[in-house]
Amino acid sequence: MFQNNESVVKTIYGLMTSTYTSQRNNIQSGKETKDLLDEWPYLFQPAGMKAHFKELTGIDINNSFEESASSKFRRILEYFQFQCTERASRAGRILTKYRAGGDHVCGAVMLLLTHFKNDQDHFVVMVEDTSVTSDICSEQLPATPCIVVCGENPLTASVYMVAVDQMIVNDHLLSFTEALYLMFSLNYILNISYPVELGATLEFLQRCIFRINPHKGTTVEKREKKRAYYSVNPRVLSLTSKIAAFDWGE
């Protein structure tokens, strides 16, 4: 009934935003997401999340976007393959798994996490390949959006889930790419700052894959006694420049 109906998302968004955003910091973590999932399940389905993300950012995750993004992820892989000479390094091991038949989008993201020294455990959570939602303990999951991988290797798994607020909101995604887009979208849909542990990787994806480029400020959460970036994270800017010089694909 609601499939691909963007007008429904606009109506729901208008009704919920004014109360939900102001309440988010005052309600016990997880409770508000569960309420939303029960009341507006369409918002957490792939079509609903993509439509809502488009409303918030103007980015339409359609076939054209996916083709362009796929090309950029391949370019990222090519750059890191050119740079990496040590097979025993973490990047070298990721590239070995990718060359053995791994997913190129997942490979690129894992290399970004490694390059920025971000915490992979906050990005992907590994569970048994036969796991269902009821098998997964909430304590395994971070509060911020993450991808749950059903299998031993995120590059070759066949089923993925997406979680936020320590609860699964999508439980049967058949590609890492789909899981990545939905996981990233949740940061905007639920007005969540990027966790410090993943800040550089998510900002790189924001600017170089999704092309969301504010002139100043950052969506990375502030950590006490740490200086906040008031422009592009310099590490993100440096890698972007290097890839551009290498031959960044448009």
KANOR-V109947 format. One record per residue. RES is the residue in one letter. D_CENTER is the distance of its C-alpha to the mean C-alpha in whole Angstrom. Layout:
res: (RES & RES)
d_center: (D_CENTER & D_CENTER)
This chain:
res: (M & F & Q & N & N & E & S & V & V & K & T & I & Y & G & L & M & T & S & T & Y & T & S & Q & R & N & N & I & Q & S & G & K & E & T & K & D & L & L & D & E & W & P & Y & L & F & Q & P & A & G & M & K & A & H & F & K & E & L & T & G & I & D & I & N & N & S & F & E & E & S & A & S & S & K & F & R & R & I & L & E & Y & F & Q & F & Q & C & T & E & R & A & S & R & A & G & R & I & L & T & K & Y & R & A & G & G & D & H & V & C & G & A & V & M & L & L & L & T & H & F & K & N & D & Q & D & H & F & V & V & M & V & E & D & T & S & V & T & S & D & I & C & S & E & Q & L & P & A & T & P & C & I & V & V & C & G & E & N & P & L & T & A & S & V & Y & M & V & A & V & D & Q & M & I & V & N & D & H & L & L & S & F & T & E & A & L & Y & L & M & F & S & L & N & Y & I & L & N & I & S & Y & P & V & E & L & G & A & T & L & E & F & L & Q & R & C & I & F & R & I & N & P & H & K & G & T & T & V & E & K & R & E & K & K & R & A & Y & Y & S & V & N & P & R & V & L & S & L & T & S & K & I & A & A & F & D & W & G & E)
d_center: (28 & 25 & 23 & 22 & 24 & 22 & 25 & 24 & 21 & 23 & 25 & 23 & 21 & 24 & 26 & 23 & 22 & 25 & 25 & 22 & 20 & 24 & 24 & 20 & 22 & 25 & 24 & 23 & 20 & 19 & 22 & 20 & 17 & 20 & 22 & 20 & 19 & 23 & 24 & 21 & 20 & 19 & 17 & 15 & 16 & 14 & 16 & 16 & 13 & 13 & 16 & 15 & 13 & 15 & 18 & 16 & 15 & 17 & 14 & 16 & 13 & 16 & 18 & 19 & 15 & 14 & 17 & 17 & 13 & 15 & 18 & 16 & 14 & 17 & 19 & 16 & 18 & 21 & 21 & 20 & 23 & 25 & 25 & 24 & 28 & 28 & 27 & 27 & 24 & 21 & 20 & 23 & 22 & 19 & 21 & 23 & 21 & 19 & 23 & 24 & 22 & 19 & 16 & 15 & 12 & 11 & 14 & 13 & 9 & 12 & 14 & 12 & 12 & 15 & 17 & 15 & 16 & 13 & 13 & 12 & 13 & 11 & 8 & 10 & 13 & 16 & 18 & 21 & 21 & 23 & 21 & 21 & 20 & 23 & 23 & 20 & 21 & 19 & 20 & 18 & 15 & 13 & 14 & 10 & 7 & 7 & 8 & 11 & 13 & 17 & 19 & 20 & 17 & 14 & 15 & 18 & 17 & 18 & 16 & 13 & 12 & 9 & 11 & 11 & 14 & 15 & 16 & 14 & 14 & 13 & 15 & 16 & 14 & 16 & 13 & 10 & 9 & 10 & 8 & 4 & 6 & 7 & 4 & 3 & 7 & 8 & 8 & 10 & 12 & 13 & 14 & 12 & 12 & 10 & 11 & 14 & 13 & 10 & 11 & 12 & 9 & 7 & 10 & 11 & 8 & 9 & 13 & 13 & 11 & 11 & 14 & 14 & 16 & 18 & 21 & 21 & 19 & 16 & 13 & 13 & 16 & 19 & 21 & 25 & 27 & 24 & 24 & 21 & 21 & 22 & 21 & 19 & 18 & 20 & 19 & 16 & 19 & 21 & 19 & 18 & 22 & 23 & 21 & 22 & 26 & 25 & 24 & 21 & 21 & 21)
